[in-house]
Each structure stands twice: as C-alpha cells, then as structure tokens.
Amino acid sequence: MFKKIVLVVFLLGIAASGFAQDILVSDIQIEGLNRVEKSKALAAIPIKPGDTVTLDQVDKAVHSIFALGRFDDVSAELTKVQGAKVLTFVIKELPLIRRVSFSGNDELADKKLRPLVKLRVPSLYSRAKVDESVREIKDAYAEDGYHAAKIVPELITDTKNEATLTFNITEGGKVLIREIKFVGNTVFDKGDLMKKIETKERWWLSWITDRGAYLEDTMDLDIERIKAAYHDAGYQDVKVKPAQVTLVKDDYLDIVIEIDEGPLYRVGDVKLSGDLMASEAELLKVVRLQTGNVFSRKVLHDSIEALTDLYADSGYAYANIVPVTKKDKNKLLIDLTLDIEQGSQVYIEKIKIHGNTKTRDKVIRREIPVTEGALYSARRVKSASRRVRNLGFFEEVNVTNKPGSDDEKTVLDVAVTEKPTGTFSVGLGYSSADKLMAQGSVSQDNFMGYGIKVDLSGSFGSVSNTYSLGVVDPHFLDTDWTLGGEVYKSAREYDDYDDHRLGGAIRAGHPVTRNSKAYLTYRYEQQEILNIASTVDPDDPWIQAEKSTLSSVTAEWVRNSTDFYQDPSTGGISKVSLEYAGLGGTENFVKTIAEHRHFFPLFWGTVFSIHGEVGYVVSTDDDDVSITEKFFLGGIRTIRGFKNREVGPTDAGGNYIGGEKMGYFNFEYLFPIYKDLGLKGVLFYDTGNAWSDDEQYFSDMRNSAGAGVRWQSPMGPLRFEWGYNLSPREGEKQSIFEFTIGKAF
C-alpha cells in the first residue's frame, strides 16, 4: 500500500478560463470518514465556507488533512449545487491493524520477533513503523548470522477496513565471513591484525561456535582496536576507514578494511610537573616512556597507572595525572609532560560490603588486607580484589574507592555477586584396574555462609568402593588458623590383591607469608591386604597378606601465587610435604613429596603450564615399605597414555610392585575453544616413572603425548583426554582415552 495525495479539482463552468481564477467556496463537505471524527478533520482545514481560495490553498488543505497521519488517501473535488460551489474532501482512512503474524521464521521464534514490531495491536497502519519493524527484524537475523534474510510485509484488509499484517520471512542459510582483507597495512601483517579484533573468519567448527558471524557493533569496536594497536606501536596519525562489507551470492561475507598508517613517532623530552612527592629523577624511574622510545599509548597508560599507584600507595588515593603532549610532525617526535595533582592523603573511613546475600561479612572482610582508619594503599586494595575473588564464592568482585565524609577520607566499596557454592559431581571411567566405576560427591564450599567446606564423596564400582566425609574451616574461631578433618573407608580390588582401609585425619594450618601456608596433619589408618592372587610368588617380599596400623604426622608447606585459583593463567603452586609414620602402629617410614606447577600466559588467551612432582619413601625399620605406601604412576592424573598404576617397577612375573622413588613432569598448552562456555583444548607431553630404591632417579623415563578437551561445566570441571604411548612395550596399549566429570577426590 502506498501513501498518496491526490488533488482532483473539477472546475465546472470555468474550463475556458483555466485554473488561475479564484474560487468562492460556499460550503465544505467531508466524505469517507469512519473512525475519525469529522470535527478533527475540519479543524485541520484552513478554509472556511465563504472564503475565496486558489488551487494552491486547496492543495495545502489536502496536505493538512493528510498530515493528521490517519489517512491513506485524500482528494478534493469542487462541485456546483444550485449555483453554489461546494468543496468536498474525499478521504480514505488507513486500515486498523487487528493482528500481526509471522510466516517462514524457523530460526527465530515469534516471541523474539514480536517485540521488534513497532506497531501495536490495535493501531492504524503506518508505513514508517512497518519499515522500521522490517529493519529491526532483519538486524535480529543478522545478529544470528542470517544476513541474507528477506522480510516482506503483507497487509490483508477486510470489508471493515480492518487488517492483518504478516511479515513473510525467507531466512536463507547462515552467512559467515569468508575473508577479512586489510589494505595498506605494512607495520602489521594480517595475522597480527586478526589477533587484535574480535571479528573472525569462518572455520571448520563454525557450525558449533558460530565463529565468522558479523556484528556491526563489534566491527565498529574492532576498527577502534586496530587504531589502538597502531597507537601502541607509535603510529599516532593512523586512519582506519569503516569496514566495507560485501554480501556475495547470499552465501558469505567479504570484508575489506583500508588503513592509512602514517609516520612513526618517537618520544622527545619527558618531564614531570605539579606536585612531586619525590625528586623528578626518582619519579621518572617509574615512567616507562623514555626519550627515544617509540611513543606507545599503552606504555603511556601503563606509566600513568604505575605513577598513580605509587602515589596511591602513599595514601594519595585521588592523585590525578594528566599527560600533556606536544607533537612535532617534522621531527616525528612527541614531547611528554606528566602534570601531577596529588591531592590530600586519604584514610579509609569505612569498608562497605554489599551483594553478599549468603556469605557473612566477616568472611569477606578478613580477606581485605586493609582496615578502617588506615592509610589508603592501592597495592593492598588490588590484593583485596584478588583474595576475595579467590574465595571462589562469587561470580563478580569489584573493589573501588568512593569519596568519604571529607577530602581526607575514602570509602572502600566491595561489591560482590554470589554464585552457587554447593556442587554435585559425578565421574565415570573404565580401566583394567578399576573396571567400570562411578564417582560422586556432594560438597558445600561455603557452609552456612561461614566459608566452611563440607565434602561428602564416594566411588562405587565393580572393583572398588570409597566413602569419605571431610570438614575444613579455613579460619577456625575467626583466627588465621585452618582446622579440618576427615574420615574415610575404602575397599579396592587390584589385579594382584585387595586393599581395605579405614581411617581418619585431622589437619591444622597457618599462613607463613602472604601466599603460603604451613600445615600439620595427623593420620590414623587401619589397613588390610588380602586375597593375594595365585600368580604372586608367596615367598616374594613385595606383598604379604597382613593387617597393619598406620599412625603418622605430616608437615606440609603450600604456596599459591596464581591469579585465579579456579582457572589460573599466571603464577605458580608449590607443595612440599614430609610424612613420618611410627607414632605407634605397625607402619614405619618417611615419605617426602615435592611438587610445583607454573602457568605462563601466552598470546590469544592461551596458557603454557609446567608441572613436576618427585617423591621418595624409605622404611625406618628392618621391614620393606608396605605396598600401600609405594608410588604407582599412570592414568589421567599422572602420566597419560598409560593405564592407572601401570608405570613403575615390576617383578619377574610382570606384576607392578610400586616404587620407593617417583618423578614425573607434565607440559601442557591450553587454548580457548569457546571462551564464554569455559571450553578449552589442551595439548600435552608427559614423562616420568617410578623406581625401586636401588634404581637411579630419572632412569628409563616413560613418555607420552596427546590432546584433550576441558570444560568448566555446571557440574564441575570435565576432562576428556587421549594419551599416546610414545614407546609401548609388550602388553601395553598404544593409546588410552580417559575422562572425568566433577571434582577430583
């Protein structure tokens, strides 16, 4: 339907004189009104009965009526009735929309499209609103990758001038980006620039990840990201044109981005001005931009941040540092002056915590290394954000400072968004040792909001059953002491024997440094070895059917400097433990284990991880070390590509007897697959072995490599990993596939 204004003027009796003659209007009539009141239409007409008008005035009257926005067509007719001239406006009203429907929409549901329609029901038809609705619907399809979608509105009107508006949609297929082409770039190649932007070209997993989808807003931000990359590289005059997006045969998109890089600028003179709390030379040591360096916006930002933190660590929480630059286009130099306004020294007036609907204030407050009334410290405030986040109770943690009651006071605002801390996790696995086994646990990391961890776990299978209950209070009686304990019972069938255990432990710990703790654990356990296989030589001392009692104490030191405990990307975790058994009981040994894992952040959000662990156990009496305390390697938690407990020394019959020594290393490269889902891929190389006491460490190393997928799922961490034995021996498989779901216990 098209809006039109038609002026039809029949000048009866004036044909010979043309249309230039003025017309005396005796009466004004309106025809065709149904829903609109006649008075409203007459009020819009600037002509009154008895007026002498021109055709131009009649034309303006038609436009005035149409401007009411209620009509589809307006025309004017001049008739002669008994000698009097009557001006009649013939009006066709817009149809009333009684219903809006959609046709052909499979990918987007009606409930998603309906809010995009600008016409409400009932309302008069509006072509402008229909056009706007079409654009909104088309944009919604484009956001989902359907750039070739076609939307055609159809209006069906009945005899009452009431209508149904239908949006006929032809969705087509998903249209992804085939190629992003950069023109004019010499400083960065295409690969470098692609790392800077979020928009990506399609790839073989696009059907899962939607990579290659084009979003206009994201592309606009990408243009700014490209500019920022050039600014960071010293090209301050760079110009990046808006992306040219071409839809090719409704099948894919091609994007061209033109870049005018401009010249490279370097740093000229660097000076400080304003409130200097130390000598200029001393403060300039913090500034990373030095004369002769490439002028980088990022380095400038980092310099300002470092200088601001330096002032903030001395209590100047609101220090303001303004960069003043002077560009010399002939010498291609930029002189820099950092003007400092330090303000007053600020003290923390109050620590305000909010957003914690379950977690008690004190659980959060004790992780904040500043107190009310203390001098403000930026370093400690940043540490507070990291420590509260590492509690693992919150999805978001924002620590900011806000103005206090006067200029020398600030309020530390700690805003948190809580997440569920109770978990139910399960695991399934199969191996020659454990056969088919199911694992499960129910845990609460923040019991009653006090930060106390309670964990009930068990594994149930054809060859093993394990039950355990543990409780840990990391701040016992609101002190820095950690106190916890557990009780457990297990029964496991191995190829050569059965191992039954019943025991418990109590553990206490205390911080040593900011990132480290020392623990002391007492463990009491009743053990029984039974059902030794007939293939085992009864005179072989490596295993004997017996009951034994273990009473031991373990000293352990743990240091964790990672950025985020649940998913680290930088920092390290170190553990050293020494267990002495012989405080009563029948077991007498000393066991030492040292372990370290380090994370190195790389490009594209990838992380390289190195993990190593070595151990040694020795008997402190004339008996051999019990089979229950020896080291058995192999499996997803030690050396992948080998079956569980099948890396280490064997007897003459090929039975794995465990080692008094062990050492293994894991090298992993982790990369994001779908960041929003927490889905990652991993490539790994493992090497290590377990040895008898008379063998040398790191002799006869076993090696494997492989790949896997890890997912921080709602059920807990999930791992699928495939290991390839690089040097299989007789009876060993070439590869092993393993997976776990949920927490390890």
DAGIHU-V116315 format. One record per pair of residues at least 24 apart in sequence whose ideal C-beta (glycine too) atoms are under 6 Angstrom apart, sorted by the first residue. I is the first residue (numbers start at 1). J is the second residue. Records with the same first field share a line. If there is no record, write none. Layout:
I->J + J
This chain:
1->155
4->73
5->62 + 66 + 74
6->75
7->59 + 62 + 76
8->75 + 77
9->78
10->77 + 78
12->80
19->55
22->52 + 54
23->53
24->52
25->51 + 53 + 85 + 87
26->84 + 85
27->86
28->87
29->86 + 88
30->89
31->90
32->90 + 91 + 92
34->93
36->70
41->65
44->68
94->124 + 125
95->125 + 157 + 161 + 163
96->122 + 162
97->121 + 123 + 125 + 163 + 165
98->122 + 162
99->164
100->165
101->166
102->167
103->166 + 168
104->168 + 169 + 170
105->169
107->171
113->137
145->174 + 213
146->171 + 174
147->175 + 247
148->172 + 175 + 250
172->250
175->252 + 253
176->202 + 206 + 212
177->201 + 202 + 212 + 214 + 253
178->252 + 254
179->254
180->255
181->256
182->257
183->258
184->258 + 259 + 260
185->259
187->233 + 261
196->225 + 226 + 229
197->222 + 225
209->674
214->253
219->243
231->297
232->296 + 297 + 298
234->264 + 265 + 294 + 295
235->261 + 262
236->265
237->262
238->262
263->332
265->295 + 332 + 334
266->294 + 295 + 333
267->291 + 293 + 295
268->333 + 334 + 335
269->335
270->336
271->337
272->338
273->337 + 339
274->339 + 340 + 341
275->340 + 342
286->310
295->334
309->378
311->342
312->378
313->377 + 378 + 379
315->345 + 346 + 375 + 376
316->342 + 343
317->346 + 376 + 401 + 410
318->343
319->343
344->407 + 408
346->376 + 408 + 410
347->375 + 409
348->372 + 374 + 376 + 412
349->404 + 409 + 411
350->411
351->412
352->411 + 413
353->414
354->415
355->415 + 416 + 417
356->416
357->418
358->418 + 449
359->393 + 449
360->449
363->451
364->388
376->410
390->565
392->566
393->421 + 446
394->418
395->419
421->445 + 446
423->716
425->715 + 716 + 742 + 743
426->741 + 742
427->740 + 741 + 742
431->643 + 644
432->643
433->644 + 645
434->461 + 463 + 464
435->462 + 463
436->462
437->461
441->743 + 745
457->745
463->493
464->492
465->491
466->490
480->510 + 511
481->510
482->509
483->508
496->533 + 536 + 655
497->529 + 532 + 543
498->530 + 531
500->528
501->525 + 527
502->526
515->559 + 560 + 561
516->559
517->558
518->557
519->556
520->555
521->554
522->553
523->552
524->551
525->550
527->628
535->653
541->624
542->657
543->627
548->586 + 587
549->585 + 586
550->581 + 585 + 587
551->583 + 584 + 585
552->579 + 581
553->580
554->579
568->599
569->599 + 601 + 607
570->599 + 601
572->598
573->597
582->620
588->620 + 621
589->617 + 619 + 620 + 625 + 629
590->618 + 620
591->617
592->616
605->672
606->671
607->670
608->669
609->668
610->667
611->666
612->665
614->663
615->662
616->661
617->660
625->660
627->658
630->658 + 659
631->658 + 659 + 662 + 690
632->658
633->664 + 690
636->721 + 738
638->664
639->664 + 686 + 688
640->686 + 704 + 706 + 721 + 723
641->704 + 706 + 723 + 724 + 725 + 736
647->702
648->690
649->692
659->690 + 691 + 692
660->693
661->691 + 697
662->690
663->688 + 697
664->688
678->712
679->711
680->710
681->709
682->708
683->707
715->742
716->742 + 743
